[in-house]
């Protein structure tokens, strides 16, 4: 019984370590979103409009320069 517990613990530990090694590094994720690709004019226009209406904007997927909708309309 003691051997089964030790083997189970070892297997679980190895599986957990293997899972952690496949998680992307945060610097790799940050590098995939180059800030120069963002459409800063559109972001500023939307932020300015939202602030005038009392809305705080949190950008999850900010507009990019190559987006089809470049004038800010919806």
MODELLER restraints for C-alpha pairs under 7 A, 6 or more apart:
rsr = mdl.restraints
at = mdl.atoms
rsr.add(forms.Gaussian(group=physical.xy_distance, feature=features.Distance(at['CA:37:A'], at['CA:64:A']), mean=5.55, stdev=0.5))
rsr.add(forms.Gaussian(group=physical.xy_distance, feature=features.Distance(at['CA:37:A'], at['CA:65:A']), mean=5.76, stdev=0.5))
rsr.add(forms.Gaussian(group=physical.xy_distance, feature=features.Distance(at['CA:38:A'], at['CA:62:A']), mean=6.63, stdev=0.5))
rsr.add(forms.Gaussian(group=physical.xy_distance, feature=features.Distance(at['CA:38:A'], at['CA:63:A']), mean=5.87, stdev=0.5))
rsr.add(forms.Gaussian(group=physical.xy_distance, feature=features.Distance(at['CA:38:A'], at['CA:64:A']), mean=4.17, stdev=0.5))
rsr.add(forms.Gaussian(group=physical.xy_distance, feature=features.Distance(at['CA:38:A'], at['CA:65:A']), mean=5.54, stdev=0.5))
rsr.add(forms.Gaussian(group=physical.xy_distance, feature=features.Distance(at['CA:39:A'], at['CA:63:A']), mean=5.61, stdev=0.5))
rsr.add(forms.Gaussian(group=physical.xy_distance, feature=features.Distance(at['CA:39:A'], at['CA:64:A']), mean=4.76, stdev=0.5))
rsr.add(forms.Gaussian(group=physical.xy_distance, feature=features.Distance(at['CA:39:A'], at['CA:65:A']), mean=4.54, stdev=0.5))
rsr.add(forms.Gaussian(group=physical.xy_distance, feature=features.Distance(at['CA:42:A'], at['CA:72:A']), mean=5.78, stdev=0.5))
rsr.add(forms.Gaussian(group=physical.xy_distance, feature=features.Distance(at['CA:43:A'], at['CA:63:A']), mean=6.95, stdev=0.5))
rsr.add(forms.Gaussian(group=physical.xy_distance, feature=features.Distance(at['CA:47:A'], at['CA:57:A']), mean=6.38, stdev=0.5))
rsr.add(forms.Gaussian(group=physical.xy_distance, feature=features.Distance(at['CA:50:A'], at['CA:56:A']), mean=6.62, stdev=0.5))
rsr.add(forms.Gaussian(group=physical.xy_distance, feature=features.Distance(at['CA:50:A'], at['CA:57:A']), mean=6.99, stdev=0.5))
